[in-house]
Amino acid sequence: MKGTIIRSTGSWYEIAGDDSKIYKGRLRGKFKIKDLRVTNPIAVGDRVEYEHENTNEDTVSIHEIIQRKNYIIRQSVHKSAHGHLIASNIDQSMLVVTLAMPRTSAGFIDRFLVSGETFRIPAVIVFNKTDLYDEEGLAYLKEFSSIYSSLGYHCINTSVVTGEGMKEVRDVLKGKTTLISGHSGVGKSSIVNLLIPGLNLATTEISDFANKGVHTTTFSERFTVEENTYLIDTPGIKELGIFEIGNDELSHYFPEMRAMLNECKFNNCRHVNEPKCAVLAKVESGEIAASRYDSYMSMLLGTDNRK
């Protein structure tokens, strides 16, 4: 029997069976994913094979993970040599950010985009809480978001309070399986509640002391927005460490650098201080955003811009 993981609580999983029934499942034995060291062998979105346990027809044992078409992964917070799967088999990702409270850093946005670029997963960036911006803030938002829209990323301005951008979000989601992610407190759960009336995901006010959101989503879960339209919601991500990407290939996952692969003097150019580097020339001229290059250098050198 086959089905799709729609909820993960760590040791137990909810499976939407191809027979339209929901099963509670657990792994049978130890799973080892070839060439992939992870803290969680199964992610929401995974297709699995399972069989009924003798004791209970609603409880099943998972014995096979069907090959993934893609996945988004981050470095494990607790085991640096391991990754943590965020979601698999998705059509696109949607990163909810805000330049208000709590402010999402460019470094975090860029790390998320790089993670998706490894499988060429299309990304949508939702700039939420526009109702909190004054004129100066809106002008900065326009300038900041243009960095990403110019690279081909779909950017949407939204406000749960005014309803701005919500129709556009619905249109982008239609007919697809989308991972929705972001820091705690950016309004992700509020957006999901608007998209799926009656769901009533818990939301929590921002801590004034720390200017950080409080986690409201505990487990990863897939929700049905409408027929053939699914959202995979995940707990708010505090840090996003890059995993499985070597320094020699990192620039391939920055679209503005990937477009210039053959323009540098040296084939193995890392775009740091090499002579006749086309990327450095574009950074100097302003054609590549300084914030994007700073993110690239931070990932390359392993310095901390994960938050």
N, C-alpha and C positions, 0 to 999 in steps of 0.2 A: 504494500500500500504506500501511496505517496501523498505528500502534503507540503504546506509552507509554514515555517515558524512565524507566528504572529505575536508572540510574547515570550520574553525571556526573564526569568527571575533568578538565574544563576545555576540552579540545579534542576529545576523543572521548566518545561516549555509548553506553551499552548500551540497546537498544530491545527491549521485549517486544512482538513483532509480534502482530497479531490472528490470525495463522496459528499461534500458540503456539510460534514459534521465537524465539531470541534473536539479535539482530544487533548488530554494531559499526558505529556511524554517525558521520558528521561533517557539519558544515554545508557546504552548497554556496553559495558566495558570501557576501556580507555581509547580515546580517539587521537590519532596523530595525523595532523595535516601536513602533507609533503612539503618540505622546504618552508614551512610557516610556523614560527614559534609564537603561540598566542596564549593568553590567559583564559580565553573563552573559545572553545572549539566550535560553538554554534552561535550564529547571530540571527537576529530577526531579518527575515527575507530569505533565509536559506531554504532550499528545497531538500527534503529528506525522505528516506524510505523508513518505514516502521512496521511493527507487527503488534497485534494485541497481546497483552499479558494474560495469563490464564486466570488470574484472580479477579480482574475487573475489565469489562469490555470498553470502558471509557478511558482506561489507562493503557498506554502503549510504550514499547521500547523502540528507541531510535537506533538503527543499526547501520545506516549509511547516509552520508552527506553527498548529495548530487553536486557535481562540479559547478562551481560558481561562474557566472559570466563576468562578475566584477565584485568589488567590495571596497569599503572605505575603512581604513585602519589608522589607529594612532599608537604612539608608544605607550606602553603600560606605565602607569604612575608608580606602581610598586616594584615592577621588574623591568629594568631598563633594557634588558636583552630580549624582551618579549613585546609583542604587540597586543592591542585589544581591539577586536573587531567591533565596529560601530553599526554597520548594516551591510547587507549583501544583496545582489541581484536587483539593483535599483536602476531606474531610467534617468534620474536626475537628483541633484541635491539642492536643498534650499537652506541657506545660512541666514538666520535672523540676527541682525546686529542693530546697534543703536549708537549714535554719536552723542546721545544725551546721557541719562543715568540708568544703568552703569555703562560707561563708554567702552565700546569694543575697539581694541587696538588694531592697527593695520597689520601688525605682525601676526596676530591670531587669524585674521581674515585670510592672509596670504598662505599661511600654513594649511588652513582648511582647503583652499583652492588647489594647492599643490597636491594634497592627498587625493583629491578627486581627479586631478589631471593624470595621475598614474594609469588610470583606466579610461581616460578621456570621457569622464562622466560630466555632462553639462551641469553648470552651476547657476543658480539664481541667488542673487543677494538681495535680501529684504531689509531696507533701512526703516526700522520701526520707530514709533513714538514721535512722529513729525509734529504732533500737536504741542510738543514741549519746546520746539525751536522758535527763537525770535528771528527777525530778518537776517541778522548776521549769521545765525546758525543755519538757516536755510540756504544762504549763499555758499557757506562752507560745505554743506551737504552736497550741493550741486557740483561743486568743484571736486570734492572727494570721490563721489560716485562716478564722475566722468572718467576717472582713472580706470575703473573696471569696465564700464560700458564700452570704452574705446578698445578694450581687449576682447570684446565679444561676450562678456558676462551680462546676463539679463539682470538689470537693477530695477527694483520697485520700491517706491516710497509708500509707507503704510502708517496708519494710525487706527488702533482699535477703538479709540474714543470717537473719532469723526467718521470712520469707515473708509477713509482714503486708501485707495489701492487694493481693496479687498476683492473687487471684481476681477482685477488683473491677476491677482494671486490665484483665484479660482480657475481662471482661464488657462494659466500656466500649468496647473496641476492636472487638468482634465485628461483622463485616459492613461495616466502614468502612475508608477510607483515612485514616490519621492521621499527621500530622507530629509527631515526637517531638524535642524540642529542650531546650536548657539549657546552663549553663556547663560547661566541662570539669571533671571531678572530682565531679560531683553524683551519679554512679552510673547515668547513662543507659545506657551500654553494658552494665553488669551487669544492668539490668532487661531489656534486649533479649535478652541471653543466656538469661535465665530464661524469657522468653516463647517463644523459638525455640531449643529444645535442639539442640546440635550446631553452632550458628552460630559460637560461639567468637570473638566480637569481642574485640579486644585491650582490656585495661583496665590502668590505671596508677595507682599509689598517689599520694596527694596530696603535694605538696612541703611539708614542714614549714617550710621557710624562708619561702616566699611565701604559704603557706596557699592555694595555687591548684592546680587540677587540671592535668594535662598532657594535651594533645590526644591522643586515641587514634583517633578517627574522622577519616580523611583526606579522604574524598570523600562527597558525598551519595549515598545509595543507598536503593532501595525493597526491603524484604524481605516475603516472604509468611509471615504468622503461621499462617493456615489458609485454607481456601477463602473467597474474597471478603473477606479481612481482610489489610490491608497496613499496614506501618509504613515511613514515610520517615524515615530516620536521617540526621542532619546533623552536621558537625563542631561541636564545642563553640563557642558564641558568647561571645567576650570582651566585646564591646560591641554595643549595639543602638540605633543611631540611627534616629529616626523619619524616614520619607520619604514625600513626597507628601501630607502633611496640613497644611492651612493653619491659622493661628491662629484664624480665625473659625469653624472647624468642629471643632477639637480636642475641645471639651467634648461633642460628639455621640458620641464614642467612649468616654466614661465613662458606663456605664449609669445611675449614680446622678444624674449631671448631665443626661443625656438625658431622664430622666423629669420634669425640671423646666424644660424649654425655654421654656414660656410663663408661668412664674411670676415672672420677674424684671421689674422696672419697664421696662427698656429691651430692645428686641428684639435689639440687637447687644451685649448685655452679655457681657463677657469674664470676669466673676467675679473681678476683681482688687481694685478699690476702688470700684466703682460703688455709688451709693445704692440702697437697697431691692433688693439682690441676694439672691435666694432661696437660691442656692448658698452664699454666704458665711454666711447665717443658719444653714444646716444644718451647716456646718463648725463654727461657733461653738457650736452646741448639741450637737455630737458625733454627729449623725445621719449626717454624711459623715466618714469617717475622715480624720484629719489627714495620715496618710501618703499617702493617695490624693490629697488636695489638694496636698500638697507635690510629688508626682510631676507633677500637672497643671501646676503653676506652673513646674517645671523644664523641662518640654517646651515650654511657652508662651514662656518667656524664653530657651530655648536653652542653659540651664546644664547642667552635666554630671552626670547621674545614670544614664548609660548602662550602667554596669557592675553 
